[in-house]
Amino acid sequence: MKAKLSILYFLLWISVSGFSQSGFWTISGIITEEKKNPAKSAHVFVNNTSIGIITNENGNFLINIPNKFSQIELIVLLTGHKTIKRKVNFSTEIQLFKFQLEYDNSLKKVMDSDTYGKFLRKKRKLFEQALLGNSKLARQCKILNLEAIELEYDKDNKLIATANDPIIIENRALGYKILFQMEKFETDGISTHASGQKFFEIMDSVNSNPKKKWEKNRKEIFYDSFQNFLLALALNNLNKNRFEVFKIDDYKSLDYKKSTLANKVKDGLFTPVQNSEIFEFDKDRELFVIHSEMPLLIFLKSKPDSKSFLTDYPYQYSVIFLTKGYSSFSSNGLINRPADVTLKGYWKFNGFANLLPDNYSEEEFTKESSDETIINKISKNQ
């Protein structure tokens, strides 16, 4: 058992210190257009991170990836072309790629029959609320190119959004501009489904006050995140990070009428869970695994909630459903197959206003120096 724990802690340590002396692995390459000409100013980035760059006049790019990422999804964007997505695994050698872009003939001119008027404003307001969320941070977020988005209702009265160009979101609460290449968006005003690729650009400020506010807000968001829960689970630090876990023995019969946690446990609806009952380190495959046949109820004891249905446990909570009964995750707390996990409650998608890049703890080392940022370049091309 001690040997197993030693390997576990070693893997978590090297995720911070790095497999190589530099702490990074490198991917490089060239992007060409359909006629094999160099694709100048194509946008190359690691999905859901702040790691990215713009190709030079010869279509070349080079990106350093923190060693804690054993696999990444590389994204290539250029206006008017199909998005390229490629899974890339860690290597100690520099990996070279050549991508050829294809024209996207499915693009259509974004028009809204109600170009002006209350109906368009109503649709845009609903879209903003659904995409950004309703947290206190959402009030400091703004979509910079709403005019690039087509909005319409389907037969079920769901709002459907489409866009040819990436959506650009300015988050002044966390200090990011987010580029969102939207693949699908729909909302009924209650539930929202939004999918696509995201790049986080770190905002600059000559004033130290915004930077202090941004870092404070980022730390608060990360501390209460699902990612931090998985890290705490792997390191057996759930109590230190103020997470408490219960199994829900009969989710279908669960109601949210006012009650107490003590009564739920007494009635056999909730069962307290120890770390070792839901976590395992697969030494042979070097995988971190969370497992449970029953849904897991997680209390975030750092997040008070006076409206909680449990009067003796006034905290925010989330429910984790593992569709296969288990799911593996990386040493930086990222689920390897997101489709294997469904989250409800606090960790359910609650808007872009509360999103952090996957490389949040590493981002100060991976910001690429450039006279022109990715998002500024895209804004000029729209």
For each residue, the residues with C-beta under 8 A, 3 or more apart:
1: 4 5
2: 5 6
3: 6 7
4: 1 7 8 281 283
5: 1 2 8 9
6: 2 3 9 10
7: 3 4 10 11 281 283
8: 4 5 11 12 234 281 288
9: 5 6 12 13 235
10: 6 7 13 14
11: 7 8 14 15 286 331
12: 8 9 15 16 234 235 331
13: 9 10 16 17
14: 10 11 17 18 19 67 331
15: 11 12 67 68 330 331 332
16: 12 13 68
17: 13 14 23
18: 14 21 22 23 24 66 67 68
19: 14 25 67 90 92
20: 23 24 25 67 92
21: 18
22: 18 64
23: 17 18 20 66 67 365
24: 18 20 64 65 66 67
25: 19 20 64 65 67 90 91 92 95
26: 62 63 64 65 94 95
27: 62 63 65 74 88 94 95 96 97
28: 60 61 62 63 94 95 96 97
29: 60 61 96 97 98 99
30: 38 55 58 59 60 61 97 98 99
31: 38 39 42 44 55 59 61 76 78 99 100 101
32: 36 37 38 39 59 98 99 100 101
33: 36 37 38 39 78 81 100 101
34: 81 100 101 102 103
35:
36: 32 33 100
37: 32 33
38: 30 31 32 33 55 57 58 59 60
39: 31 32 33 42 55 59 78 101
40: 55 56 57 58 59
41: 54 55 78 377 381
42: 31 39 54 55 59 61 76 77 78 101
43: 52 54 55 75 76 77 78 179 199 374 377 378
44: 31 52 53 54 55 61 63 74 75 76 77
45: 49 51 52 53 63 74 75 77 199 374
46: 49 51 52 63 65 69 72 73 74 75 359
47: 72 73 74 75 85 197 198 199
48: 73 197 198 200 357 358
49: 45 46 52 72 199 200 357 358 359 363 366
50: 176 199 200 201 202 357 359 363 366 367
51: 45 46 63 64 65 66 359 366 368
52: 43 44 45 46 49 63 199 201 368 374
53: 44 45 61 62 63 368 370 374
54: 41 42 43 44 61 370 372 373 374 377
55: 30 31 38 39 40 41 42 43 44 58 59 60 61
56: 40 59 60 61
57: 38 40
58: 30 38 40 55
59: 30 31 32 38 39 40 42 55 56
60: 28 29 30 38 55 56
61: 28 29 30 31 42 44 53 54 55 56
62: 26 27 28 53
63: 26 27 28 44 45 46 51 52 53 368
64: 22 24 25 26 51 366
65: 24 25 26 27 46 51 69 72 90 366
66: 18 23 24 51 69 359 362 365 366
67: 14 15 18 19 20 23 24 25 90
68: 15 16 18 330 331 332 362
69: 46 65 66 72 90 330 332 358 359
70: 89 90 330 331
71: 87 88 89 90 336
72: 46 47 49 65 69 87 88
73: 46 47 48 85 86 87 88 197
74: 27 44 45 46 47 84 85 86 87 88 97
75: 43 44 45 46 47 83 84 85 181 197 199
76: 31 42 43 44 83 84 86 99 101
77: 42 43 44 45 81 83 166 181 197 378
78: 31 33 39 41 42 43 81 101
79: 164 165 378 381 382
80: 103 104 107
81: 33 34 77 78 101 102 103 104
82: 101 102 103 104
83: 75 76 77 181 197
84: 74 75 76 99 101
85: 47 73 74 75 197
86: 73 74 76 97 99
87: 71 72 73 74
88: 27 71 72 73 74 95 97
89: 70 71
90: 19 25 65 67 69 70 71
91: 25 94 95
92: 19 20 25
93:
94: 26 27 28 91
95: 25 26 27 28 88 91
96: 27 28 29
97: 27 28 29 30 74 86 88
98: 29 30 32
99: 29 30 31 32 76 84 86
100: 31 32 33 34 36
101: 31 32 33 34 39 42 76 78 81 82 84
102: 34 81 82
103: 34 80 81 82
104: 80 81 82 107
105:
106:
107: 80 104 164
108: 164
109:
110: 147 148 149 150 162 163 164
111: 115 150
112: 115 120 123 150 151 152
113:
114: 117 119 120 123
115: 111 112 120
116: 120
117: 114 120 121
118: 121 122
119: 114 122 123
120: 112 114 115 116 117 123 124 151
121: 117 118 124 125
122: 118 119 125 126
123: 112 114 119 120 126 127 151 152 153 159
124: 120 121 127 128 146 149 151
125: 121 122 128 129
126: 122 123 129 130 159 187 189
127: 123 124 130 131 146 149 151 159 161 185 187
128: 124 125 131 132 143 146
129: 125 126 132 133 134 138
130: 126 127 159 185 187 189 192 194 351
131: 127 128 143 167 169 185 192 194 351 352
132: 128 129 138 141 143 169 351 352 353
133: 129 137 138 350 351 352 353 354
134: 129 138 350 351
135: 138 350 351 353 354
136: 139
137: 133 140 141 171 173 174 217 353 354
138: 129 132 133 134 135 141 351 353
139: 136
140: 137 171 172 173 353
141: 132 137 138 169 170 171 172 173 352 353
142: 169 170 172
143: 128 131 132 146 149 167 168 169
144: 168 169 170 379
145: 148 149 165 167 168 379 382
146: 124 127 128 143 149
147: 110
148: 110 145 163 164 165 167 382
149: 110 124 127 143 145 146 161 162 163 167
150: 110 111 112 161 162 163
151: 112 120 123 124 127 159 160 161
152: 112 123 159 160
153: 123 157 158 159 160
154: 157 158 160 186
155:
156: 188
157: 153 154 188
158: 153 154 186 187 188
159: 123 126 127 130 151 152 153 186 187 188 189
160: 151 152 153 154 185 186
161: 127 149 150 151 182 185 186
162: 110 149 150 182 185
163: 110 148 149 150 166 167 182
164: 79 107 108 110 148
165: 79 145 148 378 381 382
166: 77 163 179 180 181 182 378
167: 131 143 145 148 149 163 179 180 181 182
168: 143 144 145 177 178 179 180 375 378 379
169: 131 132 141 142 143 144 177 178 180 352
170: 141 142 144 177 203
171: 137 140 141 174 175 176 177 178 352 353 355
172: 140 141 142 175 203 210
173: 137 140 141 213 214 217 353
174: 137 171 214 217 218 221 353 356
175: 171 172 202 203 205 210 211 213 214 215 218
176: 50 171 200 201 202 203 357
177: 168 169 170 171 200 201 203 375
178: 168 169 171 198 199 200 201 352 355
179: 43 166 167 168 198 199 201 374 375 378
180: 166 167 168 169 196 197 198 352
181: 75 77 83 166 167 196 197 198
182: 161 162 163 166 167 185 194 195 196
183: 195 196 197
184: 193 194 195 196
185: 127 130 131 160 161 162 182 192 193 194 195 196
186: 154 158 159 160 161 192 193
187: 126 127 130 158 159 190 191 192 193
188: 156 157 158 159 191
189: 126 130 159
190: 187
191: 187 188
192: 130 131 185 186 187 349
193: 184 185 186 187
194: 130 131 182 184 185 349
195: 182 183 184 185
196: 180 181 182 183 184 185
197: 47 48 73 75 77 83 85 180 181 183
198: 47 48 178 179 180 181 355 357
199: 43 45 47 49 50 52 75 178 179 374 375
200: 48 49 50 176 177 178 355 356 357 363
201: 50 52 176 177 178 179 373 374 375
202: 50 175 176 363 367
203: 170 172 175 176 177 214
204:
205: 175 208 210 211
206:
207: 210 211
208: 205 211 212
209: 212 213
210: 172 175 205 207 213 214
211: 175 205 207 208 214 215
212: 208 209 215 216
213: 173 175 209 210 216 217
214: 173 174 175 203 210 211 217 218
215: 175 211 212 218 219
216: 212 213 219 220
217: 137 173 174 213 214 220 221
218: 174 175 214 215 221 222 356 360
219: 215 216 222 223
220: 216 217 223 224
221: 174 217 218 224 225 354 356
222: 218 219 225 227 228 356 360 361
223: 219 220 228 241 302
224: 220 221 228 300 302 303 316 346
225: 221 222 228 229 347 356
226: 229 230 318 333 343 347
227: 222 230 231 332 333 334 358
228: 222 223 224 225 231 232 241 333
229: 225 226 232 233 238 241 243 298 333
230: 226 227 233 234 288 290 329 333 334 335
231: 227 228 234 235 237 332 333
232: 228 229 235 237 238 240 241 243
233: 229 230 236 238 243 275 278 279 290
234: 8 12 230 231 279 281 288 329 331 333
235: 9 12 231 232
236: 233 275
237: 231 232 240 241
238: 229 232 233 241 243 244 245 275
239: 242 243 244
240: 232 237
241: 223 228 229 232 237 238
242: 239 300 301 302
243: 229 232 233 238 239 298 299 300 301
244: 238 239 298 299 301
245: 238 272 273 278 296 297 298 299
246: 265 270 271 272 273 296 297 299
247: 270 271 273 292 294 295 296 297
248: 251 254 269 270 294 295 296 297 319
249: 268 269 270 271 294
250: 253 254 269
251: 248 254 294 295 319
252:
253: 250 269
254: 248 250 251 269
255:
256: 309
257: 309
258: 309 311
259: 263 264 309 310 311
260: 263 264 310 311 312 313
261: 264 265 270 310 312 313
262: 265 266 312
263: 259 260 266 267
264: 259 260 261 267 269 270 310
265: 246 261 262 268 269 270 271 272
266: 262 263
267: 263 264
268: 249 265 271
269: 248 249 250 253 254 264 265
270: 246 247 248 249 261 264 265 297
271: 246 247 249 265 268
272: 245 246 265
273: 245 246 247 277 278 292 296
274: 277
275: 233 236 238 278 279
276: 279
277: 273 274
278: 233 245 273 275 290 291 292 296
279: 233 234 275 276 288 289 290 291
280: 289 291
281: 4 7 8 234 287 288 289
282: 285 286 287 288 289 328
283: 4 7 286
284:
285: 282
286: 11 282 283
287: 281 282 328 336
288: 8 230 234 279 281 282 328 329 330 331
289: 279 280 281 282 326 327 328 329
290: 230 233 278 279 320 322 326 327 329
291: 278 279 280 322 325 326 327
292: 247 273 278 295 296 320 322 325 326
293: 322 325
294: 247 248 249 251
295: 247 248 251 292 319 320 321
296: 245 246 247 248 273 278 292 319 320 322
297: 245 246 247 248 270 317 318 319
298: 229 243 244 245 317 318 319 320 347
299: 243 244 245 246 313 315 316 317
300: 224 242 243 303 315 316 317 318 346
301: 242 243 244 315
302: 223 224 242
303: 224 300 315 316 346
304: 314 315 316
305: 308 314 315 316 317
306: 314
307:
308: 305 311 313 314 315 316 317
309: 256 257 258 259
310: 259 260 261 264 313 314
311: 258 259 260 308 314
312: 260 261 262
313: 260 261 299 308 310
314: 304 305 306 308 310 311
315: 299 300 301 303 304 305 308
316: 224 299 300 303 304 305 308 345 346
317: 297 298 299 300 305 308 345 346
318: 226 297 298 300 343 344 345 346 347 348
319: 248 251 295 296 297 298 343 344 345
320: 290 292 295 296 298 341 342 343 347
321: 295 341 342 343 344
322: 290 291 292 293 296 325 326 327 340 341
323: 339 340 341 342
324: 327 340
325: 291 292 293 322
326: 289 290 291 292 322 340
327: 289 290 291 322 324 335 336 337 340 341
328: 282 287 288 289 335 336 337
329: 230 234 288 289 290 333 334 335 336
330: 15 68 69 70 288 333 334 336
331: 11 12 14 15 68 70 234 288
332: 15 68 69 227 231 358 361
333: 226 227 228 229 230 231 234 329 330
334: 227 230 329 330 358
335: 230 327 328 329 338 340 341
336: 71 287 327 328 329 330
337: 327 328 340 341
338: 335 341
339: 323
340: 322 323 324 326 327 335 337
341: 320 321 322 323 327 335 337 338
342: 320 321 323
343: 226 318 319 320 321 347 348
344: 318 319 321 347 348
345: 316 317 318 319 348
346: 224 300 303 316 317 318 350
347: 225 226 298 318 320 343 344
348: 318 343 344 345
349: 192 194
350: 133 134 135 346 354
351: 130 131 132 133 134 135 138 354 355
352: 131 132 133 141 169 171 178 180 355
353: 132 133 135 137 138 140 141 171 173 174
354: 133 135 137 221 350 351
355: 171 178 198 200 351 352
356: 174 200 218 221 222 225 360
357: 48 49 50 176 198 200 360 363
358: 48 49 69 227 332 334
359: 46 49 50 51 66 69 362 363 366
360: 218 222 356 357 363
361: 222 332
362: 66 68 359 365 366
363: 49 50 200 202 357 359 360 366 367
364: 367
365: 23 66 362
366: 49 50 51 64 65 66 359 362 363
367: 50 202 363 364
368: 51 52 53 63
369:
370: 53 54 373
371:
372: 54 376 377
373: 54 201 370 376 377
374: 43 45 52 53 54 179 199 201 377 378
375: 168 177 179 199 201 378 379
376: 372 373 379 380
377: 41 43 54 372 373 374 380 381
378: 43 77 79 165 166 168 179 374 375 381 382
379: 144 145 168 375 376 382
380: 376 377
381: 41 79 165 377 378
382: 79 145 148 165 378 379
